[in-house]
């Protein structure tokens, strides 16, 4: 297919718009993952309150609270390698003392909290960059469209 | 009109029709996506509420039971400060049961007239009446009288000498309060375990949401390509080359 000279900037404008649109879709897709990360962070916040409650109570509960406050499986996909290594080290330490167990759980929760915070900050930065990219692509598309319109006017 | 132009118009007509069909499909899919996104977020909130109830109910039960036992014993003398602390614990428990009702209503999606809300509300009312039996005035009545704090509440009771004096009657009320407390948490744990079993898996819901989103993206790209292809071929079409007059040039 042979393109006329005036169609070339139009093709360019379409390409820019396409890139802006695709980036918008990536942002929409990231939104679902962001909701899930916020949910995992909320669960960790619940664990923080729970272990604070446990640390302040004089009575030692009989239930398996380690199991109840366990992070859901779907949250593990958001844990980076470094945090996983530290978590493994904490898990390897075994004790029967209730308050030592509490300290270990606190350490685990702190690692999760730091991990989620870093991850959310990173994602927020990427989102910001993607939004700027959408803006640039839109303006570039409009510029290319104006060149096309100029050629179109000359031709008519 | 030249054959080439006619062919071009047929081609564009088909592309326009296809674009309209894909736009329509995109519209339907976007409604599905919005619904799916809302249900995914509501599922996350439900999971958070279920988990919060699950991990705190046991410790709350133990803590309230212990406080009620110790504070009720310390409230031997109706005019002592310990009675104020005892009343405070009971009002805290009543408010906690009310909070559970709110979680069931606002987060877990139960209706106000549902059996579950009625049961939890009945525990709250029962506790309200038991506090009334013990102290001579229920928190609901106190609220109607404009009493805003525990200090005002206990002052009002002492001024009118309303607190129950009979030790055996008081012990009986305490055991009824403890039984209400245990019934409340037993019911709560039972409901939470049922909800945990019945709620949809987050991974499944996320997969469904992503599938709809991929459909949405695919249709959007398709409409975009079709419309811009029409624009490109229209602008690239050389009307002069197809003019019948060209034959005589």
HADDOCK unambig.tbl for C-alpha pairs under 7 A between the chains (distance, minus, plus):
assign (segid A and resid 3 and name CA) (segid B and resid 236 and name CA) 6.26 0.50 0.50
assign (segid A and resid 4 and name CA) (segid B and resid 236 and name CA) 5.83 0.50 0.50
assign (segid A and resid 7 and name CA) (segid B and resid 232 and name CA) 6.66 0.50 0.50
assign (segid A and resid 7 and name CA) (segid B and resid 235 and name CA) 6.47 0.50 0.50
assign (segid A and resid 7 and name CA) (segid B and resid 236 and name CA) 6.30 0.50 0.50
assign (segid A and resid 14 and name CA) (segid B and resid 228 and name CA) 6.88 0.50 0.50
assign (segid A and resid 25 and name CA) (segid B and resid 217 and name CA) 6.71 0.50 0.50
assign (segid A and resid 39 and name CA) (segid B and resid 44 and name CA) 6.41 0.50 0.50
assign (segid A and resid 43 and name CA) (segid B and resid 48 and name CA) 6.46 0.50 0.50
assign (segid A and resid 46 and name CA) (segid B and resid 52 and name CA) 6.49 0.50 0.50
assign (segid A and resid 50 and name CA) (segid B and resid 56 and name CA) 6.68 0.50 0.50
assign (segid A and resid 61 and name CA) (segid B and resid 59 and name CA) 6.79 0.50 0.50
assign (segid A and resid 68 and name CA) (segid B and resid 55 and name CA) 6.10 0.50 0.50
assign (segid A and resid 69 and name CA) (segid B and resid 55 and name CA) 6.78 0.50 0.50
